[in-house]
Amino acid sequence: MNRIEKYLNLEKTGFAWEDDLLLFTPNRLTGAVGENEKQEDHIQISSRKGKEISCVFYSSHYRVQCLDQGFVGREGKLPYCIDTTGLNAGDEIRGEFSILSNFGEYRVPYQITVKPVMMTDELGEMRNLFHFANLARVDFAQAVRLFYTEEFQRLFVGHDRQYYNLYRGLSVYPGNAHNVDEFLIGIHKKSAMVYEVAEDNLLFGRNAQGEEQIELHRKGWGHTDITVTAKGKFIRPEKEHLTEEDFEKDICAFSFTILPEYFIEGDNYGSITFTSDSGSVTVHIMIPKQKQQENEKQTADRQRRKLLARLMRLYLAYRMQPQNRTDILKEAEKLAEKLNSGYGRSLENRLYQVLILWLQQRENEAKWVLNHVAQSYLRGEIDAVPYAAYLYLRGQICQEEDTAEEAGQELLMLQEERPEAYLPACLYSRIQPDAESRDVFSVLEAHFYRGADSPVLLQTAFSLVEKSPSCLMKLESFEIHILWFAIKYGVYTESLAERTAYLAMRRKEMDRPLYCLLAKSYRLYEREDTLKAMCTLLIRSGKTKGFGKWYACALEKDLRITSLYEYYMMATEPGQLPPKNVLLYFAFQCDLPEERKAALFALILKNQKQLQDLMPHYEPQIESFAWEQLEKGNISEPLATIYRYVFQDPQKLQAAKKALLQVAFTHRISTKAENVCRVIRVQDKLKREEQIPLVKGIAYVSCYTDAYEIFLEDENGNRYQDSSLYEDKKLMNAERIFMRQEAEVSAAPLMLYAESLEAGERHDEDQTVMICNRLVASDEIEMTYRKQLAEKLMEIYYRRDDREKLETLLQSCDLATSSLQQRAQILQYMLYCEMDEQVEKALLTYGFEGVSPKLLAKFITRHLQKDDSYDASWLALALYTFRKGKYTQEMLAYICRYYEGGSRQMQEIMQAALRFDTDVLQLSERILLAAIFTQGIGGGQKEAYAYYVKYRKNSGLAHQYTDYIVYQYFVKQHPAQAEVFTVLEQYLAEEQCSLLSKIAYLQYMAKEETTYTKKQEELIRDLVEQVMERRGYLPFFRSFSGFIPQLHLYADLVCMEYRTEPGTKVSLHYLGDGGGDRYEIKMLSEVCEGYYVKRFVLFFGEKLQYYVTEEKDSTWQLTESGCLENNEAAPETGESRYELLNDLFLSASMGDERTKNDFEREYIRQDLVAGQLFR
């Protein structure tokens, strides 16, 4: 049972008279549905007059399915579901709903556009990167969240596709806001943020303390991430990190606190630095020292310290520079007097006075002052330093040996008692010149390593070295300080330089103090042994950078030093051509590290014209080195120069082709940025990115086509795409190498490069097939590009009719991730290979759009030949193909057997099927049912009725449809359908019809036919008799009076016909020509369904005015008015006085007096005869 049969009772008689109007909300469907979505909704249906509705639904497009078959009620819904699975953004679904109801058939058109699945945000749908930039400006945090979702990649279509590789490189670390900011800068939607301060130098008073502020201004928008660092203990910043929340209208009032407890006595300097991705801004802070008023004691102490410092300098000068001693002593005497007179005669001051007097050889005065010192100051405990000075002076001034010996012994005892004091040891060496110098030197050395670095100690140690050079046995920190002391005072002799060089050679490595000493020593005397010692130690220590001048100097002096030439090469700049002797040295064997060796060979090749005499010696080394490095896969800028030279020979190039291709695509990326640690390369069409650490600001990456992106990355995962931050240099001509080699490489990136060459030039198709096959099979290639190449291969195999390879390739296709166009093309290839199972699954999953209707028709036919049972999916596919204009007889038979839908669609199918002589019995049945259900009359019904009654004339549906057409013809006065009345005539002959059918048939014969067969006359005579017996005379019976004589008896009748809804109460109000203005009222009787008749006797020209009312909703409503008039001539039978009167009035109206007189005489004669007969 189909849908209509659920709502239409074929046993029901009678038909509705007055149609209602259905209302649809909405009455047209337009809108958009996302890709691969299913969206449900409904259309509200009601009637204008609120009558009960019976309706069924159909949809013309298989992607729009009705979720219910129909409903019965005063209002209802048409629920539907739109399925866009397999469609692309921009595709359209066009069709209509057909609603078949008891109030007619309606069509609600729909046009649905498939839209891309958009990300939504507070600004609405995000369709492109412009919308994303707008969101980022309003809500950067939301933009960051969306940036790292899979849906974001859908934005890279059309013009925005060019930024996809940029996105790939910047979306590696989810949640990284900096990289989102870089992306917006890279797509030119914003500029880098700029930060400025109102003042970059802040000066506060010494009394400053508490909270202060810095006004930080921001220009631009985007990710705000600022690190705050402070220098100076007296500065404490409020925050160490600033974000968007700290800015209001692009201004941050940054607070910091000044802590006076951390002030130093002098000027206090500090700073606060704001560091962001775009740079740093520093605010310098200064708090000057406070000028405090010194008291007299403080002033005196400060001045005394200055005098003592001057005296010490004079003492050292006296000891180290004998030639100036007279002047030194004069100045020292003045200072001593000033010290004693101005700052009191303290023990230290008086000792200085004694020392100066003694040095001036004023021994008596010195002895007197010394004795006074002994009597005045040497009581109780005193400090070891002044006491040691006293002992020394006593031993020197007093001439007795026992006194000197006694002072020396006391100094030794003092040294033992106070081991931390160095002065006793220093003075002991002077008072006992015969003491073992080495022992004293060791004691001084011990004091030095305990922290004593007094000039007096160094001067004493130097005097020991002068006295006994054997004290200088090594070059450690103490000895180096002594020698620097000698250099400072100009007493560093050439013999000391020689000793220094000798001792330096005994060192295992070089340190900074020794290097400085040797460098100074060489500058003073330019001794070769010093230079040799320095270079030897530098080489032992592996020192290169910054020391090339010493190696060069050694080469000039032609010094014999192991590895000198190698270290010279490693220490000099790579671009500098070495001297000839160096080149000669390496011409026979070069043991430099690989990097330096490559630099040397590249330099030689660049200058080979001026080094032609050396090239024969170098070429074998260079070639051997090139092969060695190539086998290791090494590449650098110098190596690229070497490879170009060595492999310019075609034979060598052919031998090295595979290895060369591994390095031929290398680019040198160099940067001066200090905060980055690695280089990232994102190659278009390659899945994985390449990460290379930066070494001395340089990294080598492989770029196989021009479509790539370079990023710099720091330790925090922040990436930088600005090309001004780095230099990108291509090292080799890969095309030259690749064009010469055979296409036998297997690495996916190389094949990618090969494919790019194929795209630009016309090559052998077999070569293209080989390249594409390898790329399609590689996991290193992005899936999207592999699909494109697979499509290319399919097209080639299809063109070559290579079904085996085409089918193999088709087996691996992923239809789920293919676009509609890609999927349609793949399905066409599958249909070509007759892969019916895969095609069926794909079509039922993703839809039919885009596939060749011709191939679909063949595919459907193959299936129907195996199985033609009902299947909704196969029926939808067959209908889709039919509507595309491609079908076969099997398809038409299948559609006719199972399809039900709108009348127009079913009629189109039937017309096509009839042209193929296809059985349409079931389809014609559904067309007739739809017509009865909707009470519609239209094209196609005639053919359906004719075909149906041909095989099912006696079925209930045939009778029902015949009654329906009869009703439409007789009651609703639609045009007659001759074929229906032909069938009806057969039904009437078999006495199987209703009274309405009989009356309608009589009217049809009276109006449409002029001649009748005898059989028809008999049928008409019988029907007229039956009708008159049940319902009386009807106006169109007059046409049959020629062969039904008794109908002449009704020639004086004029009938008023009225048609309305069956069962309605109808009253006739009429006013005749007899005069008066009062209407008479008669209730009309219903002859048959909706047909009413009232008979009047009117003569020719006589009129009857009337109007008709109907009872509707308990009230009488005027529905019709008019004038009834007899304008017809009576039949020429001559038997009726009524007819004679009619003819008489007609002749009078026409002005025919002669005929009028004849009718008057005949009427008088018949009247007289009648009077005589019926007296």
Secondary structure as GFF3:
##gff-version 3
##sequence-region A 1 1175
A	DSSP	alpha_helix	3	7	.	.	.	ID=ss1
A	DSSP	beta_strand	22	25	.	.	.	ID=ss2
A	DSSP	beta_strand	29	34	.	.	.	ID=ss3
A	DSSP	beta_strand	38	47	.	.	.	ID=ss4
A	DSSP	beta_strand	53	59	.	.	.	ID=ss5
A	DSSP	beta_strand	64	66	.	.	.	ID=ss6
A	DSSP	beta_strand	70	73	.	.	.	ID=ss7
A	DSSP	beta_strand	75	83	.	.	.	ID=ss8
A	DSSP	beta_strand	92	101	.	.	.	ID=ss9
A	DSSP	beta_strand	104	115	.	.	.	ID=ss10
A	DSSP	beta_strand	119	121	.	.	.	ID=ss11
A	DSSP	beta_strand	124	126	.	.	.	ID=ss12
A	DSSP	alpha_helix	129	138	.	.	.	ID=ss13
A	DSSP	alpha_helix	140	147	.	.	.	ID=ss14
A	DSSP	three_ten_helix	150	155	.	.	.	ID=ss15
A	DSSP	three_ten_helix	158	163	.	.	.	ID=ss16
A	DSSP	alpha_helix	164	170	.	.	.	ID=ss17
A	DSSP	alpha_helix	177	186	.	.	.	ID=ss18
A	DSSP	beta_strand	194	197	.	.	.	ID=ss19
A	DSSP	beta_strand	201	203	.	.	.	ID=ss20
A	DSSP	beta_strand	210	219	.	.	.	ID=ss21
A	DSSP	beta_strand	226	231	.	.	.	ID=ss22
A	DSSP	beta_strand	235	237	.	.	.	ID=ss23
A	DSSP	beta_strand	241	242	.	.	.	ID=ss24
A	DSSP	three_ten_helix	244	246	.	.	.	ID=ss25
A	DSSP	beta_strand	251	258	.	.	.	ID=ss26
A	DSSP	three_ten_helix	260	262	.	.	.	ID=ss27
A	DSSP	beta_strand	268	276	.	.	.	ID=ss28
A	DSSP	beta_strand	279	287	.	.	.	ID=ss29
A	DSSP	alpha_helix	296	320	.	.	.	ID=ss30
A	DSSP	three_ten_helix	322	324	.	.	.	ID=ss31
A	DSSP	alpha_helix	325	343	.	.	.	ID=ss32
A	DSSP	alpha_helix	347	359	.	.	.	ID=ss33
A	DSSP	alpha_helix	363	376	.	.	.	ID=ss34
A	DSSP	alpha_helix	384	397	.	.	.	ID=ss35
A	DSSP	alpha_helix	401	417	.	.	.	ID=ss36
A	DSSP	alpha_helix	423	431	.	.	.	ID=ss37
A	DSSP	alpha_helix	437	449	.	.	.	ID=ss38
A	DSSP	alpha_helix	455	467	.	.	.	ID=ss39
A	DSSP	three_ten_helix	469	471	.	.	.	ID=ss40
A	DSSP	alpha_helix	477	488	.	.	.	ID=ss41
A	DSSP	alpha_helix	494	504	.	.	.	ID=ss42
A	DSSP	alpha_helix	512	525	.	.	.	ID=ss43
A	DSSP	alpha_helix	528	540	.	.	.	ID=ss44
A	DSSP	alpha_helix	548	556	.	.	.	ID=ss45
A	DSSP	alpha_helix	564	571	.	.	.	ID=ss46
A	DSSP	alpha_helix	580	588	.	.	.	ID=ss47
A	DSSP	alpha_helix	594	606	.	.	.	ID=ss48
A	DSSP	alpha_helix	615	632	.	.	.	ID=ss49
A	DSSP	alpha_helix	637	646	.	.	.	ID=ss50
A	DSSP	alpha_helix	650	655	.	.	.	ID=ss51
A	DSSP	alpha_helix	657	661	.	.	.	ID=ss52
A	DSSP	beta_strand	666	671	.	.	.	ID=ss53
A	DSSP	beta_strand	678	683	.	.	.	ID=ss54
A	DSSP	beta_strand	690	693	.	.	.	ID=ss55
A	DSSP	beta_strand	698	702	.	.	.	ID=ss56
A	DSSP	beta_strand	708	713	.	.	.	ID=ss57
A	DSSP	beta_strand	719	720	.	.	.	ID=ss58
A	DSSP	three_ten_helix	723	725	.	.	.	ID=ss59
A	DSSP	beta_strand	726	730	.	.	.	ID=ss60
A	DSSP	alpha_helix	734	740	.	.	.	ID=ss61
A	DSSP	alpha_helix	748	760	.	.	.	ID=ss62
A	DSSP	alpha_helix	765	777	.	.	.	ID=ss63
A	DSSP	alpha_helix	783	800	.	.	.	ID=ss64
A	DSSP	alpha_helix	803	811	.	.	.	ID=ss65
A	DSSP	three_ten_helix	815	817	.	.	.	ID=ss66
A	DSSP	alpha_helix	820	832	.	.	.	ID=ss67
A	DSSP	alpha_helix	836	846	.	.	.	ID=ss68
A	DSSP	alpha_helix	853	866	.	.	.	ID=ss69
A	DSSP	alpha_helix	872	883	.	.	.	ID=ss70
A	DSSP	alpha_helix	889	898	.	.	.	ID=ss71
A	DSSP	alpha_helix	903	915	.	.	.	ID=ss72
A	DSSP	alpha_helix	921	934	.	.	.	ID=ss73
A	DSSP	alpha_helix	941	952	.	.	.	ID=ss74
A	DSSP	alpha_helix	956	970	.	.	.	ID=ss75
A	DSSP	alpha_helix	978	989	.	.	.	ID=ss76
A	DSSP	alpha_helix	995	1008	.	.	.	ID=ss77
A	DSSP	alpha_helix	1014	1030	.	.	.	ID=ss78
A	DSSP	three_ten_helix	1035	1040	.	.	.	ID=ss79
A	DSSP	three_ten_helix	1045	1050	.	.	.	ID=ss80
A	DSSP	beta_strand	1053	1059	.	.	.	ID=ss81
A	DSSP	beta_strand	1066	1071	.	.	.	ID=ss82
A	DSSP	beta_strand	1080	1083	.	.	.	ID=ss83
A	DSSP	beta_strand	1085	1088	.	.	.	ID=ss84
A	DSSP	beta_strand	1091	1097	.	.	.	ID=ss85
A	DSSP	beta_strand	1103	1112	.	.	.	ID=ss86
A	DSSP	beta_strand	1115	1125	.	.	.	ID=ss87
A	DSSP	alpha_helix	1137	1150	.	.	.	ID=ss88
A	DSSP	alpha_helix	1153	1173	.	.	.	ID=ss89
###
